[in-house]
Amino acid sequence: MKEFINKHKFSLLFLVPGIIAGYLYWRYVGCLSGTCPITSNWHSMVLFGGLIGYFVGDIIDDYLKKKNTKKDELQRDN
């Protein structure tokens, strides 16, 4: 479990704000008529927001890993 958390720390860190943003979007913007499949109920919007937050965190994690790898390679070459 600890290894999973260390491997996906940015993804999990962005999951919570994504869930909160999904709920706030449903609450204040949402779909008034109830015919919108994603934004009509808070359950799906919270899930959708959490997924987007997780994916954004994963993208940032990959970027930082690549940046650190390039930095390490440059230091090794010098």
PDB file of N, CA, C and O in Angstrom, chain B, residues numbered from 101:
ATOM      1  N   MET B 101       0.827  -1.197   0.000  1.00  0.00           N
ATOM      2  CA  MET B 101       0.000   0.000   0.000  1.00  0.00           C
ATOM      3  C   MET B 101       0.872   1.263   0.000  1.00  0.00           C
ATOM      4  O   MET B 101       0.594   2.223  -0.719  1.00  0.00           O
ATOM      5  N   LYS B 102       1.925   1.246   0.814  1.00  0.00           N
ATOM      6  CA  LYS B 102       2.803   2.404   0.894  1.00  0.00           C
ATOM      7  C   LYS B 102       3.504   2.659  -0.443  1.00  0.00           C
ATOM      8  O   LYS B 102       3.723   3.806  -0.833  1.00  0.00           O
ATOM      9  N   GLU B 103       3.853   1.573  -1.135  1.00  0.00           N
ATOM     10  CA  GLU B 103       4.500   1.696  -2.444  1.00  0.00           C
ATOM     11  C   GLU B 103       3.546   2.321  -3.460  1.00  0.00           C
ATOM     12  O   GLU B 103       3.954   3.153  -4.269  1.00  0.00           O
ATOM     13  N   PHE B 104       2.272   1.917  -3.416  1.00  0.00           N
ATOM     14  CA  PHE B 104       1.270   2.480  -4.313  1.00  0.00           C
ATOM     15  C   PHE B 104       1.095   3.971  -4.073  1.00  0.00           C
ATOM     16  O   PHE B 104       1.004   4.751  -5.021  1.00  0.00           O
ATOM     17  N   ILE B 105       1.047   4.367  -2.810  1.00  0.00           N
ATOM     18  CA  ILE B 105       0.882   5.780  -2.465  1.00  0.00           C
ATOM     19  C   ILE B 105       2.086   6.588  -2.923  1.00  0.00           C
ATOM     20  O   ILE B 105       1.923   7.683  -3.460  1.00  0.00           O
ATOM     21  N   ASN B 106       3.289   6.068  -2.721  1.00  0.00           N
ATOM     22  CA  ASN B 106       4.484   6.777  -3.178  1.00  0.00           C
ATOM     23  C   ASN B 106       4.533   6.904  -4.693  1.00  0.00           C
ATOM     24  O   ASN B 106       4.964   7.929  -5.220  1.00  0.00           O
ATOM     25  N   LYS B 107       4.096   5.874  -5.389  1.00  0.00           N
ATOM     26  CA  LYS B 107       4.138   5.874  -6.848  1.00  0.00           C
ATOM     27  C   LYS B 107       3.116   6.843  -7.445  1.00  0.00           C
ATOM     28  O   LYS B 107       3.370   7.439  -8.492  1.00  0.00           O
ATOM     29  N   HIS B 108       1.971   7.005  -6.794  1.00  0.00           N
ATOM     30  CA  HIS B 108       0.881   7.827  -7.328  1.00  0.00           C
ATOM     31  C   HIS B 108       0.560   9.022  -6.425  1.00  0.00           C
ATOM     32  O   HIS B 108      -0.603   9.411  -6.316  1.00  0.00           O
ATOM     33  N   LYS B 109       1.555   9.599  -5.786  1.00  0.00           N
ATOM     34  CA  LYS B 109       1.277  10.653  -4.803  1.00  0.00           C
ATOM     35  C   LYS B 109       0.647  11.906  -5.419  1.00  0.00           C
ATOM     36  O   LYS B 109      -0.267  12.481  -4.827  1.00  0.00           O
ATOM     37  N   PHE B 110       1.111  12.339  -6.588  1.00  0.00           N
ATOM     38  CA  PHE B 110       0.517  13.526  -7.202  1.00  0.00           C
ATOM     39  C   PHE B 110      -0.895  13.242  -7.704  1.00  0.00           C
ATOM     40  O   PHE B 110      -1.775  14.098  -7.617  1.00  0.00           O
ATOM     41  N   SER B 111      -1.103  12.057  -8.221  1.00  0.00           N
ATOM     42  CA  SER B 111      -2.441  11.697  -8.700  1.00  0.00           C
ATOM     43  C   SER B 111      -3.437  11.691  -7.546  1.00  0.00           C
ATOM     44  O   SER B 111      -4.545  12.212  -7.670  1.00  0.00           O
ATOM     45  N   LEU B 112      -3.039  11.102  -6.433  1.00  0.00           N
ATOM     46  CA  LEU B 112      -3.924  11.054  -5.271  1.00  0.00           C
ATOM     47  C   LEU B 112      -4.102  12.432  -4.649  1.00  0.00           C
ATOM     48  O   LEU B 112      -5.160  12.745  -4.102  1.00  0.00           O
ATOM     49  N   LEU B 113      -3.056  13.257  -4.737  1.00  0.00           N
ATOM     50  CA  LEU B 113      -3.137  14.612  -4.195  1.00  0.00           C
ATOM     51  C   LEU B 113      -4.142  15.459  -4.986  1.00  0.00           C
ATOM     52  O   LEU B 113      -4.863  16.270  -4.404  1.00  0.00           O
ATOM     53  N   PHE B 114      -4.190  15.275  -6.294  1.00  0.00           N
ATOM     54  CA  PHE B 114      -5.115  16.037  -7.136  1.00  0.00           C
ATOM     55  C   PHE B 114      -6.504  15.418  -7.191  1.00  0.00           C
ATOM     56  O   PHE B 114      -7.435  16.040  -7.703  1.00  0.00           O
ATOM     57  N   LEU B 115      -6.660  14.211  -6.676  1.00  0.00           N
ATOM     58  CA  LEU B 115      -7.964  13.544  -6.669  1.00  0.00           C
ATOM     59  C   LEU B 115      -8.965  14.310  -5.800  1.00  0.00           C
ATOM     60  O   LEU B 115     -10.110  14.514  -6.204  1.00  0.00           O
ATOM     61  N   VAL B 116      -8.539  14.728  -4.626  1.00  0.00           N
ATOM     62  CA  VAL B 116      -9.444  15.415  -3.691  1.00  0.00           C
ATOM     63  C   VAL B 116      -9.917  16.760  -4.237  1.00  0.00           C
ATOM     64  O   VAL B 116     -11.119  17.024  -4.213  1.00  0.00           O
ATOM     65  N   PRO B 117      -9.020  17.630  -4.731  1.00  0.00           N
ATOM     66  CA  PRO B 117      -9.541  18.871  -5.330  1.00  0.00           C
ATOM     67  C   PRO B 117     -10.435  18.620  -6.545  1.00  0.00           C
ATOM     68  O   PRO B 117     -11.361  19.388  -6.804  1.00  0.00           O
ATOM     69  N   GLY B 118     -10.158  17.542  -7.293  1.00  0.00           N
ATOM     70  CA  GLY B 118     -11.018  17.200  -8.427  1.00  0.00           C
ATOM     71  C   GLY B 118     -12.419  16.829  -7.981  1.00  0.00           C
ATOM     72  O   GLY B 118     -13.404  17.217  -8.609  1.00  0.00           O
ATOM     73  N   ILE B 119     -12.503  16.073  -6.889  1.00  0.00           N
ATOM     74  CA  ILE B 119     -13.816  15.703  -6.341  1.00  0.00           C
ATOM     75  C   ILE B 119     -14.555  16.948  -5.869  1.00  0.00           C
ATOM     76  O   ILE B 119     -15.746  17.108  -6.137  1.00  0.00           O
ATOM     77  N   ILE B 120     -13.856  17.818  -5.175  1.00  0.00           N
ATOM     78  CA  ILE B 120     -14.473  19.057  -4.684  1.00  0.00           C
ATOM     79  C   ILE B 120     -14.919  19.934  -5.854  1.00  0.00           C
ATOM     80  O   ILE B 120     -16.016  20.492  -5.833  1.00  0.00           O
ATOM     81  N   ALA B 121     -14.067  20.052  -6.873  1.00  0.00           N
ATOM     82  CA  ALA B 121     -14.418  20.859  -8.046  1.00  0.00           C
ATOM     83  C   ALA B 121     -15.619  20.265  -8.774  1.00  0.00           C
ATOM     84  O   ALA B 121     -16.471  21.006  -9.264  1.00  0.00           O
ATOM     85  N   GLY B 122     -15.698  18.942  -8.852  1.00  0.00           N
ATOM     86  CA  GLY B 122     -16.847  18.298  -9.489  1.00  0.00           C
ATOM     87  C   GLY B 122     -18.136  18.597  -8.746  1.00  0.00           C
ATOM     88  O   GLY B 122     -19.166  18.876  -9.359  1.00  0.00           O
ATOM     89  N   TYR B 123     -18.076  18.537  -7.429  1.00  0.00           N
ATOM     90  CA  TYR B 123     -19.275  18.843  -6.637  1.00  0.00           C
ATOM     91  C   TYR B 123     -19.672  20.312  -6.800  1.00  0.00           C
ATOM     92  O   TYR B 123     -20.847  20.630  -6.988  1.00  0.00           O
ATOM     93  N   LEU B 124     -18.680  21.202  -6.723  1.00  0.00           N
ATOM     94  CA  LEU B 124     -18.986  22.625  -6.863  1.00  0.00           C
ATOM     95  C   LEU B 124     -19.530  22.947  -8.247  1.00  0.00           C
ATOM     96  O   LEU B 124     -20.411  23.795  -8.386  1.00  0.00           O
ATOM     97  N   TYR B 125     -19.015  22.281  -9.263  1.00  0.00           N
ATOM     98  CA  TYR B 125     -19.550  22.491 -10.611  1.00  0.00           C
ATOM     99  C   TYR B 125     -21.005  22.054 -10.672  1.00  0.00           C
ATOM    100  O   TYR B 125     -21.846  22.756 -11.234  1.00  0.00           O
ATOM    101  N   TRP B 126     -21.300  20.898 -10.095  1.00  0.00           N
ATOM    102  CA  TRP B 126     -22.694  20.426 -10.087  1.00  0.00           C
ATOM    103  C   TRP B 126     -23.580  21.404  -9.329  1.00  0.00           C
ATOM    104  O   TRP B 126     -24.690  21.711  -9.764  1.00  0.00           O
ATOM    105  N   ARG B 127     -23.092  21.888  -8.203  1.00  0.00           N
ATOM    106  CA  ARG B 127     -23.891  22.744  -7.319  1.00  0.00           C
ATOM    107  C   ARG B 127     -24.208  24.098  -7.945  1.00  0.00           C
ATOM    108  O   ARG B 127     -25.343  24.571  -7.875  1.00  0.00           O
ATOM    109  N   TYR B 128     -23.196  24.722  -8.561  1.00  0.00           N
ATOM    110  CA  TYR B 128     -23.375  26.101  -9.017  1.00  0.00           C
ATOM    111  C   TYR B 128     -23.588  26.251 -10.524  1.00  0.00           C
ATOM    112  O   TYR B 128     -24.139  27.259 -10.966  1.00  0.00           O
ATOM    113  N   VAL B 129     -23.164  25.274 -11.312  1.00  0.00           N
ATOM    114  CA  VAL B 129     -23.340  25.383 -12.759  1.00  0.00           C
ATOM    115  C   VAL B 129     -24.358  24.349 -13.220  1.00  0.00           C
ATOM    116  O   VAL B 129     -25.416  24.699 -13.744  1.00  0.00           O
ATOM    117  N   GLY B 130     -24.037  23.082 -13.025  1.00  0.00           N
ATOM    118  CA  GLY B 130     -24.934  21.957 -13.284  1.00  0.00           C
ATOM    119  C   GLY B 130     -25.935  22.106 -14.413  1.00  0.00           C
ATOM    120  O   GLY B 130     -25.873  23.047 -15.204  1.00  0.00           O
ATOM    121  N   CYS B 131     -26.842  21.176 -14.469  1.00  0.00           N
ATOM    122  CA  CYS B 131     -27.882  21.147 -15.492  1.00  0.00           C
ATOM    123  C   CYS B 131     -29.226  21.337 -14.802  1.00  0.00           C
ATOM    124  O   CYS B 131     -29.628  20.502 -13.992  1.00  0.00           O
ATOM    125  N   LEU B 132     -29.906  22.398 -15.104  1.00  0.00           N
ATOM    126  CA  LEU B 132     -31.161  22.709 -14.431  1.00  0.00           C
ATOM    127  C   LEU B 132     -32.313  21.809 -14.873  1.00  0.00           C
ATOM    128  O   LEU B 132     -33.215  21.524 -14.085  1.00  0.00           O
ATOM    129  N   SER B 133     -32.288  21.366 -16.116  1.00  0.00           N
ATOM    130  CA  SER B 133     -33.409  20.573 -16.618  1.00  0.00           C
ATOM    131  C   SER B 133     -33.335  19.104 -16.206  1.00  0.00           C
ATOM    132  O   SER B 133     -34.348  18.404 -16.221  1.00  0.00           O
ATOM    133  N   GLY B 134     -32.154  18.640 -15.842  1.00  0.00           N
ATOM    134  CA  GLY B 134     -31.988  17.242 -15.448  1.00  0.00           C
ATOM    135  C   GLY B 134     -31.785  16.296 -16.612  1.00  0.00           C
ATOM    136  O   GLY B 134     -31.761  15.080 -16.419  1.00  0.00           O
ATOM    137  N   THR B 135     -31.638  16.824 -17.818  1.00  0.00           N
ATOM    138  CA  THR B 135     -31.464  15.975 -18.991  1.00  0.00           C
ATOM    139  C   THR B 135     -30.004  15.765 -19.373  1.00  0.00           C
ATOM    140  O   THR B 135     -29.711  14.970 -20.265  1.00  0.00           O
ATOM    141  N   CYS B 136     -29.093  16.457 -18.719  1.00  0.00           N
ATOM    142  CA  CYS B 136     -27.663  16.308 -19.015  1.00  0.00           C
ATOM    143  C   CYS B 136     -27.143  15.060 -18.298  1.00  0.00           C
ATOM    144  O   CYS B 136     -27.293  14.949 -17.081  1.00  0.00           O
ATOM    145  N   PRO B 137     -26.540  14.124 -19.023  1.00  0.00           N
ATOM    146  CA  PRO B 137     -26.157  12.853 -18.397  1.00  0.00           C
ATOM    147  C   PRO B 137     -25.071  12.969 -17.332  1.00  0.00           C
ATOM    148  O   PRO B 137     -25.092  12.214 -16.360  1.00  0.00           O
ATOM    149  N   ILE B 138     -24.140  13.878 -17.483  1.00  0.00           N
ATOM    150  CA  ILE B 138     -23.042  13.973 -16.506  1.00  0.00           C
ATOM    151  C   ILE B 138     -23.372  14.959 -15.395  1.00  0.00           C
ATOM    152  O   ILE B 138     -23.192  14.649 -14.218  1.00  0.00           O
ATOM    153  N   THR B 139     -23.843  16.121 -15.750  1.00  0.00           N
ATOM    154  CA  THR B 139     -24.005  17.182 -14.752  1.00  0.00           C
ATOM    155  C   THR B 139     -25.366  17.202 -14.068  1.00  0.00           C
ATOM    156  O   THR B 139     -25.615  18.080 -13.241  1.00  0.00           O
ATOM    157  N   SER B 140     -26.249  16.268 -14.385  1.00  0.00           N
ATOM    158  CA  SER B 140     -27.584  16.333 -13.791  1.00  0.00           C
ATOM    159  C   SER B 140     -27.625  15.824 -12.354  1.00  0.00           C
ATOM    160  O   SER B 140     -28.501  16.244 -11.598  1.00  0.00           O
ATOM    161  N   ASN B 141     -26.720  14.941 -11.943  1.00  0.00           N
ATOM    162  CA  ASN B 141     -26.698  14.513 -10.542  1.00  0.00           C
ATOM    163  C   ASN B 141     -25.274  14.595  -9.987  1.00  0.00           C
ATOM    164  O   ASN B 141     -24.297  14.495 -10.729  1.00  0.00           O
ATOM    165  N   TRP B 142     -25.181  14.773  -8.703  1.00  0.00           N
ATOM    166  CA  TRP B 142     -23.876  15.022  -8.095  1.00  0.00           C
ATOM    167  C   TRP B 142     -22.993  13.784  -8.070  1.00  0.00           C
ATOM    168  O   TRP B 142     -21.769  13.908  -8.040  1.00  0.00           O
ATOM    169  N   HIS B 143     -23.580  12.596  -8.083  1.00  0.00           N
ATOM    170  CA  HIS B 143     -22.781  11.368  -8.038  1.00  0.00           C
ATOM    171  C   HIS B 143     -21.847  11.258  -9.230  1.00  0.00           C
ATOM    172  O   HIS B 143     -20.651  11.011  -9.075  1.00  0.00           O
ATOM    173  N   SER B 144     -22.393  11.441 -10.402  1.00  0.00           N
ATOM    174  CA  SER B 144     -21.566  11.313 -11.601  1.00  0.00           C
ATOM    175  C   SER B 144     -20.603  12.486 -11.746  1.00  0.00           C
ATOM    176  O   SER B 144     -19.490  12.309 -12.242  1.00  0.00           O
ATOM    177  N   MET B 145     -21.010  13.668 -11.325  1.00  0.00           N
ATOM    178  CA  MET B 145     -20.135  14.833 -11.450  1.00  0.00           C
ATOM    179  C   MET B 145     -18.946  14.735 -10.502  1.00  0.00           C
ATOM    180  O   MET B 145     -17.837  15.127 -10.866  1.00  0.00           O
ATOM    181  N   VAL B 146     -19.155  14.221  -9.298  1.00  0.00           N
ATOM    182  CA  VAL B 146     -18.055  14.030  -8.343  1.00  0.00           C
ATOM    183  C   VAL B 146     -17.087  12.990  -8.885  1.00  0.00           C
ATOM    184  O   VAL B 146     -15.873  13.168  -8.788  1.00  0.00           O
ATOM    185  N   LEU B 147     -17.602  11.915  -9.449  1.00  0.00           N
ATOM    186  CA  LEU B 147     -16.749  10.883 -10.038  1.00  0.00           C
ATOM    187  C   LEU B 147     -15.958  11.445 -11.211  1.00  0.00           C
ATOM    188  O   LEU B 147     -14.757  11.201 -11.328  1.00  0.00           O
ATOM    189  N   PHE B 148     -16.622  12.188 -12.068  1.00  0.00           N
ATOM    190  CA  PHE B 148     -15.973  12.791 -13.232  1.00  0.00           C
ATOM    191  C   PHE B 148     -14.888  13.777 -12.800  1.00  0.00           C
ATOM    192  O   PHE B 148     -13.787  13.766 -13.351  1.00  0.00           O
ATOM    193  N   GLY B 149     -15.188  14.625 -11.825  1.00  0.00           N
ATOM    194  CA  GLY B 149     -14.199  15.574 -11.321  1.00  0.00           C
ATOM    195  C   GLY B 149     -13.006  14.875 -10.685  1.00  0.00           C
ATOM    196  O   GLY B 149     -11.866  15.305 -10.861  1.00  0.00           O
ATOM    197  N   GLY B 150     -13.262  13.802  -9.948  1.00  0.00           N
ATOM    198  CA  GLY B 150     -12.182  13.036  -9.345  1.00  0.00           C
ATOM    199  C   GLY B 150     -11.280  12.404 -10.388  1.00  0.00           C
ATOM    200  O   GLY B 150     -10.059  12.397 -10.233  1.00  0.00           O
ATOM    201  N   LEU B 151     -11.870  11.873 -11.449  1.00  0.00           N
ATOM    202  CA  LEU B 151     -11.072  11.281 -12.522  1.00  0.00           C
ATOM    203  C   LEU B 151     -10.205  12.323 -13.215  1.00  0.00           C
ATOM    204  O   LEU B 151      -9.033  12.078 -13.501  1.00  0.00           O
ATOM    205  N   ILE B 152     -10.779  13.470 -13.479  1.00  0.00           N
ATOM    206  CA  ILE B 152      -9.995  14.526 -14.117  1.00  0.00           C
ATOM    207  C   ILE B 152      -8.859  14.975 -13.195  1.00  0.00           C
ATOM    208  O   ILE B 152      -7.734  15.169 -13.655  1.00  0.00           O
ATOM    209  N   GLY B 153      -9.141  15.140 -11.907  1.00  0.00           N
ATOM    210  CA  GLY B 153      -8.091  15.491 -10.956  1.00  0.00           C
ATOM    211  C   GLY B 153      -6.995  14.448 -10.896  1.00  0.00           C
ATOM    212  O   GLY B 153      -5.814  14.790 -10.839  1.00  0.00           O
ATOM    213  N   TYR B 154      -7.376  13.171 -10.909  1.00  0.00           N
ATOM    214  CA  TYR B 154      -6.397  12.086 -10.883  1.00  0.00           C
ATOM    215  C   TYR B 154      -5.515  12.120 -12.127  1.00  0.00           C
ATOM    216  O   TYR B 154      -4.297  11.967 -12.033  1.00  0.00           O
ATOM    217  N   PHE B 155      -6.130  12.320 -13.290  1.00  0.00           N
ATOM    218  CA  PHE B 155      -5.368  12.349 -14.529  1.00  0.00           C
ATOM    219  C   PHE B 155      -4.451  13.570 -14.614  1.00  0.00           C
ATOM    220  O   PHE B 155      -3.334  13.462 -15.120  1.00  0.00           O
ATOM    221  N   VAL B 156      -4.898  14.714 -14.135  1.00  0.00           N
ATOM    222  CA  VAL B 156      -4.040  15.901 -14.114  1.00  0.00           C
ATOM    223  C   VAL B 156      -2.836  15.658 -13.203  1.00  0.00           C
ATOM    224  O   VAL B 156      -1.711  16.013 -13.553  1.00  0.00           O
ATOM    225  N   GLY B 157      -3.069  15.061 -12.054  1.00  0.00           N
ATOM    226  CA  GLY B 157      -1.968  14.733 -11.161  1.00  0.00           C
ATOM    227  C   GLY B 157      -0.999  13.743 -11.783  1.00  0.00           C
ATOM    228  O   GLY B 157       0.209  13.840 -11.567  1.00  0.00           O
ATOM    229  N   ASP B 158      -1.513  12.795 -12.550  1.00  0.00           N
ATOM    230  CA  ASP B 158      -0.662  11.820 -13.232  1.00  0.00           C
ATOM    231  C   ASP B 158       0.190  12.495 -14.303  1.00  0.00           C
ATOM    232  O   ASP B 158       1.363  12.159 -14.465  1.00  0.00           O
ATOM    233  N   ILE B 159      -0.385  13.432 -15.024  1.00  0.00           N
ATOM    234  CA  ILE B 159       0.369  14.167 -16.042  1.00  0.00           C
ATOM    235  C   ILE B 159       1.484  14.976 -15.391  1.00  0.00           C
ATOM    236  O   ILE B 159       2.609  14.988 -15.890  1.00  0.00           O
ATOM    237  N   ILE B 160       1.187  15.644 -14.294  1.00  0.00           N
ATOM    238  CA  ILE B 160       2.205  16.426 -13.587  1.00  0.00           C
ATOM    239  C   ILE B 160       3.298  15.517 -13.047  1.00  0.00           C
ATOM    240  O   ILE B 160       4.477  15.865 -13.112  1.00  0.00           O
ATOM    241  N   ASP B 161       2.928  14.366 -12.519  1.00  0.00           N
ATOM    242  CA  ASP B 161       3.907  13.409 -12.002  1.00  0.00           C
ATOM    243  C   ASP B 161       4.836  12.927 -13.113  1.00  0.00           C
ATOM    244  O   ASP B 161       6.049  12.861 -12.912  1.00  0.00           O
ATOM    245  N   ASP B 162       4.291  12.591 -14.275  1.00  0.00           N
ATOM    246  CA  ASP B 162       5.119  12.168 -15.402  1.00  0.00           C
ATOM    247  C   ASP B 162       6.065  13.279 -15.842  1.00  0.00           C
ATOM    248  O   ASP B 162       7.232  13.019 -16.132  1.00  0.00           O
ATOM    249  N   TYR B 163       5.578  14.496 -15.894  1.00  0.00           N
ATOM    250  CA  TYR B 163       6.405  15.635 -16.286  1.00  0.00           C
ATOM    251  C   TYR B 163       7.571  15.821 -15.321  1.00  0.00           C
ATOM    252  O   TYR B 163       8.708  16.019 -15.749  1.00  0.00           O
ATOM    253  N   LEU B 164       7.295  15.758 -14.029  1.00  0.00           N
ATOM    254  CA  LEU B 164       8.353  15.941 -13.039  1.00  0.00           C
ATOM    255  C   LEU B 164       9.369  14.801 -13.072  1.00  0.00           C
ATOM    256  O   LEU B 164      10.564  15.032 -12.889  1.00  0.00           O
ATOM    257  N   LYS B 165       8.904  13.582 -13.302  1.00  0.00           N
ATOM    258  CA  LYS B 165       9.830  12.449 -13.408  1.00  0.00           C
ATOM    259  C   LYS B 165      10.741  12.597 -14.615  1.00  0.00           C
ATOM    260  O   LYS B 165      11.940  12.333 -14.519  1.00  0.00           O
ATOM    261  N   LYS B 166      10.187  13.017 -15.759  1.00  0.00           N
ATOM    262  CA  LYS B 166      11.008  13.214 -16.956  1.00  0.00           C
ATOM    263  C   LYS B 166      12.005  14.342 -16.750  1.00  0.00           C
ATOM    264  O   LYS B 166      13.153  14.249 -17.184  1.00  0.00           O
ATOM    265  N   LYS B 167      11.571  15.402 -16.091  1.00  0.00           N
ATOM    266  CA  LYS B 167      12.446  16.534 -15.833  1.00  0.00           C
ATOM    267  C   LYS B 167      13.601  16.117 -14.922  1.00  0.00           C
ATOM    268  O   LYS B 167      14.747  16.496 -15.166  1.00  0.00           O
ATOM    269  N   ASN B 168      13.316  15.354 -13.891  1.00  0.00           N
ATOM    270  CA  ASN B 168      14.361  14.897 -12.979  1.00  0.00           C
ATOM    271  C   ASN B 168      15.296  13.906 -13.655  1.00  0.00           C
ATOM    272  O   ASN B 168      16.493  13.898 -13.369  1.00  0.00           O
ATOM    273  N   THR B 169      14.771  13.068 -14.547  1.00  0.00           N
ATOM    274  CA  THR B 169      15.605  12.116 -15.271  1.00  0.00           C
ATOM    275  C   THR B 169      16.581  12.848 -16.182  1.00  0.00           C
ATOM    276  O   THR B 169      17.760  12.495 -16.234  1.00  0.00           O
ATOM    277  N   LYS B 170      16.109  13.861 -16.902  1.00  0.00           N
ATOM    278  CA  LYS B 170      16.988  14.651 -17.768  1.00  0.00           C
ATOM    279  C   LYS B 170      18.047  15.374 -16.954  1.00  0.00           C
ATOM    280  O   LYS B 170      19.204  15.459 -17.365  1.00  0.00           O
ATOM    281  N   LYS B 171      17.652  15.892 -15.803  1.00  0.00           N
ATOM    282  CA  LYS B 171      18.592  16.601 -14.934  1.00  0.00           C
ATOM    283  C   LYS B 171      19.682  15.645 -14.436  1.00  0.00           C
ATOM    284  O   LYS B 171      20.858  16.008 -14.397  1.00  0.00           O
ATOM    285  N   ASP B 172      19.295  14.444 -14.063  1.00  0.00           N
ATOM    286  CA  ASP B 172      20.265  13.443 -13.608  1.00  0.00           C
ATOM    287  C   ASP B 172      21.209  13.028 -14.723  1.00  0.00           C
ATOM    288  O   ASP B 172      22.402  12.836 -14.486  1.00  0.00           O
ATOM    289  N   GLU B 173      20.686  12.888 -15.948  1.00  0.00           N
ATOM    290  CA  GLU B 173      21.537  12.522 -17.077  1.00  0.00           C
ATOM    291  C   GLU B 173      22.546  13.616 -17.377  1.00  0.00           C
ATOM    292  O   GLU B 173      23.699  13.320 -17.691  1.00  0.00           O
ATOM    293  N   LEU B 174      22.138  14.866 -17.288  1.00  0.00           N
ATOM    294  CA  LEU B 174      23.067  15.970 -17.538  1.00  0.00           C
ATOM    295  C   LEU B 174      24.160  16.021 -16.477  1.00  0.00           C
ATOM    296  O   LEU B 174      25.313  16.307 -16.797  1.00  0.00           O
ATOM    297  N   GLN B 175      23.823  15.752 -15.241  1.00  0.00           N
ATOM    298  CA  GLN B 175      24.811  15.758 -14.176  1.00  0.00           C
ATOM    299  C   GLN B 175      25.800  14.604 -14.334  1.00  0.00           C
ATOM    300  O   GLN B 175      26.982  14.756 -14.025  1.00  0.00           O
ATOM    301  N   ARG B 176      25.331  13.464 -14.810  1.00  0.00           N
ATOM    302  CA  ARG B 176      26.186  12.306 -15.012  1.00  0.00           C
ATOM    303  C   ARG B 176      27.175  12.545 -16.157  1.00  0.00           C
ATOM    304  O   ARG B 176      28.326  12.110 -16.102  1.00  0.00           O
ATOM    305  N   ASP B 177      26.707  13.240 -17.186  1.00  0.00           N
ATOM    306  CA  ASP B 177      27.560  13.491 -18.362  1.00  0.00           C
ATOM    307  C   ASP B 177      28.675  14.477 -18.045  1.00  0.00           C
ATOM    308  O   ASP B 177      29.735  14.431 -18.669  1.00  0.00           O
ATOM    309  N   ASN B 178      28.454  15.351 -17.102  1.00  0.00           N
ATOM    310  CA  ASN B 178      29.478  16.371 -16.772  1.00  0.00           C
ATOM    311  C   ASN B 178      30.425  15.776 -15.825  1.00  0.00           C
ATOM    312  O   ASN B 178      31.373  16.438 -15.402  1.00  0.00           O
TER     313      ASN B 178
END
